[in-house]
Amino acid sequence: MDAVFKTPIGVMKIIEIYDYYDRPVLYSCESNSGQKFVVILIDISDSWDKWFFIPVSEIRLRAVRSGKISLRETTLLAEDGWVWEIIQSENEQYQKKKIRTVDSLVEEELPGEDSYLNIDHQSLPERTETVELLSEKTGRDVVDLSLEIEGTHSQEVDADILGAVLLRFQNLTNNVAIKASSSRGPVPKSIKEANKLKVVGFYAASFGVRLQSDSGKNLFGETAVSSSLKKVMTLIDAASDESKLKGLIGGVHKRTLISYRSFLEKLADSKIELNVEWASPDNIKITSRLGYTQIIRTLQVLNNDREDESLKFEIFGSLVGVNTDRNRFNFKSSEGEKYSGSIGKLLRDRKFEVPSDGIATLEETTETNPITSEEQCTYTLIDFKPH
């Protein structure tokens, strides 16, 4: 059996194989929508096999793996009160599916009373509180990020990958908070402080990381970062709908798109699939998933609609330094902002007087440092008109 395979109820991906006899006969798998199943071979013939696909929650699956609940109880006490019965020939030419309520199951179809697994090697604690419960209790935003590494449910992740993903998520949260009219220059310190997220724990869900807002709720039940996180979740959720995504990115400024692309590129490069849950103190909750295919498709949309990602703007101030040997400049705006960078090619033969007040036309380019994952703004002086 391939790691990814087709069934009459959709495409499945193997999570873990528990018993094998010429092929997997007892295993867990997951659908494209994130629904998990415990799968048991019930009966065989010369031409077909009969399986039970039992829908399970993450908590139920962990209980099965650790031997807290038997396979018989997993079947008879199915969380939704029913299981899928799948009959399928080896060549898949014949397939049949139907829902079986648990009270319709007969003894011959059930696992034995002593059918327990005991293979739990969990190194991370289970989540004891949902995001919405913890958000309500603490008055802070709560974000759960569950990282699935290379299609597995490993509870380990490389430190550099985890750090890069978290930093890019924070960068994205910062950038969606910047208004388009004031999107030039480094992210202001005030925005970084308002949108600061804290790592408060880790949990078992592949590799789960829990984040909370640094700030608490105000009189309206929101924190300083609630609005930003809602925008981030809206972007992530749109990955499942290409037309919705295209419509959404048309109204998002360049800084946000650059950060979003950088975040997705890190997930793609590291072969990480991501489940995200967010809850705010004012009882808003959004849950979304970024599967590997969705990540690649979203990057394709972003790259197809990619425009010149540099930003050109005029600003009044004083040209306070010029180094013609190194083609570098220093400029201070009338509001005290400092800019430095390279002199554009068309200006390199020009003579400047410094200091000199005037209007500078600058080109800003935002890039992500591949080593530190920090966003950096670089500037080019493309024109200067003395006053």
Sequence and secondary structure as in RCSB ss.txt:
>XXXX:A:sequence
MDAVFKTPIGVMKIIEIYDYYDRPVLYSCESNSGQKFVVILIDISDSWDKWFFIPVSEIRLRAVRSGKISLRETT
LLAEDGWVWEIIQSENEQYQKKKIRTVDSLVEEELPGEDSYLNIDHQSLPERTETVELLSEKTGRDVVDLSLEIE
GTHSQEVDADILGAVLLRFQNLTNNVAIKASSSRGPVPKSIKEANKLKVVGFYAASFGVRLQSDSGKNLFGETAV
SSSLKKVMTLIDAASDESKLKGLIGGVHKRTLISYRSFLEKLADSKIELNVEWASPDNIKITSRLGYTQIIRTLQ
VLNNDREDESLKFEIFGSLVGVNTDRNRFNFKSSEGEKYSGSIGKLLRDRKFEVPSDGIATLEETTETNPITSEE
QCTYTLIDFKPH
>XXXX:A:secstr
  SEEEETTEEEEEEEEEEESSSEEEEEEEETTS EEEEEEEEE SS EEEEEEEE HHHHHHHHTTSS HHHHH
HT TTSEEEEEEE TTSSSEEEEEEEGGG  GGGS  TT         S    S HHHHHHHHTS EEEEEEEET
TS  S   HHHHHHHHHHHHHHHHHHTS GGG  SS  HHHHHHT EEEEEEEETTEEEEEEESS   TTS  TT
HHHHHHHHHHHHGGG HHHHHHHHTTS HHHHHHHHHHHHHHHHTTEEEEEEEE TTS EEEEEE HHHHHHHHH
HHHHT    EEEEEEEEEEEEEETTTTEEEEEETTS EEEEEE GGGTT    SSEEEEEEEEEEEEE TTT  E
EEEEEEEEEEE 
